[in-house]
Amino acid sequence: MRWWDIEPVLALEHDLFPEDAWSRGMFWSDLAQARGPRATRHYVVAEAAGRIVGYAGLAAIDGTGDVLTIAAARDQWGTGLGSRLLTDLLQAATAHDCHEVLLEVRVDNTRAQRLYERFGFEPIGFRRGYYQPGNVDALVMRLSGPAAQTPARPEPADRREPQTPPRPASDPHPMTGHAPGTQGTQTHG
Ligand SMILES: CC(C)(COP(=O)(O)OP(=O)(O)OC[C@H]1O[C@@H](n2cnc3c(N)ncnc32)[C@H](O)[C@@H]1OP(=O)(O)O)[C@@H](O)C(=O)NCCC(=O)NCCS
């Protein structure tokens, strides 16, 4: 993703995350951290017939990756685009020597959770009221070990109780430094 992709990405962003869409400034700010030898961000877009149909972003800091956002246009759902975007992020995590990758996902976003489970992400906790407005909890998921993996075949979702304590909802996000619960600062992945 480059700066000239931000406007079409924003159009998708507002369609797919109507309640807590990232602002133009947030994309600009993150893209500024995606270039150069000390880059801590990796952003990618997917194009089809000259149109941007998906995008995703990863933060990689001190050996930990964090899926900041991942989204596919509605007419692409179920085509494998979400899987390709996530594969790209995990390859970037490997390139950044990440030993784990974390993400937050709305507890009611079962479609995204299925995608993450196929890649081996496991639930490790909740962040209460992470998504505002709406006061929706986030499920925190983690993928450990070599980041770039082939997704397992779809199988029944693992609905185990979290094994480790969740981060307190008031903690700043470890990658973005943003305190959760402020509109527009939540991660989308
Ligand atoms: C989350 C999101 C990216 C997932 O996209 P998706 O279309 O479900 O994911 P994929 O493109 O990998 O498609 C997976 C499904 O397509 C099927 N599929 C078809 N062809 C496929 C292929 N070539 N490769 C992989 N899967 C394929 C899979 O079996 C799977 O089916 P299932 O969902 O019934 O198990 C998408 O729904 C989205 O953008 N949602 C809105 C934004 C959002 O919620 N983002 C996540 C925030 S945490």
The ligand as an ORCA input file, in Angstrom:
! r2SCAN-3c Opt
* xyz 0 1
  C     -12.379    -11.161      7.427
  C     -12.309    -11.279      5.919
  C     -11.043    -10.636      5.380
  C     -12.269    -12.769      5.605
  O     -12.502    -12.948      4.256
  P     -13.084    -14.350      3.767
  O     -13.698    -14.129      2.454
  O     -13.965    -14.978      4.799
  O     -11.780    -15.199      3.768
  P     -11.231    -15.970      2.544
  O     -11.167    -15.069      1.372
  O      -9.952    -16.580      2.980
  O     -12.319    -17.049      2.276
  C     -12.434    -18.101      3.170
  C     -13.633    -18.941      2.784
  O     -13.661    -19.113      1.373
  C     -13.433    -20.494      1.043
  N     -12.524    -20.495     -0.093
  C     -12.944    -20.537     -1.375
  N     -11.878    -20.525     -2.192
  C     -10.774    -20.425     -1.416
  C      -9.377    -20.380     -1.698
  N      -8.914    -20.414     -2.949
  N      -8.514    -20.283     -0.665
  C      -8.957    -20.225      0.611
  N     -10.274    -20.284      0.925
  C     -11.180    -20.399     -0.082
  C     -12.894    -21.120      2.302
  O     -13.219    -22.500      2.407
  C     -13.565    -20.304      3.372
  O     -14.885    -20.727      3.597
  P     -15.548    -20.599      5.046
  O     -15.476    -19.158      5.462
  O     -16.960    -21.080      4.839
  O     -14.745    -21.472      5.949
  C     -13.528    -10.637      5.220
  O     -14.708    -11.293      5.626
  C     -13.660     -9.144      5.550
  O     -13.021     -8.316      4.929
  N     -14.539     -8.811      6.498
  C     -14.786     -7.402      6.889
  C     -13.597     -6.819      7.589
  C     -13.222     -7.626      8.805
  O     -14.067     -8.053      9.564
  N     -11.902     -7.817      8.982
  C     -11.381     -8.545     10.113
  C     -11.240     -7.672     11.291
  S     -10.581     -8.535     12.693
*
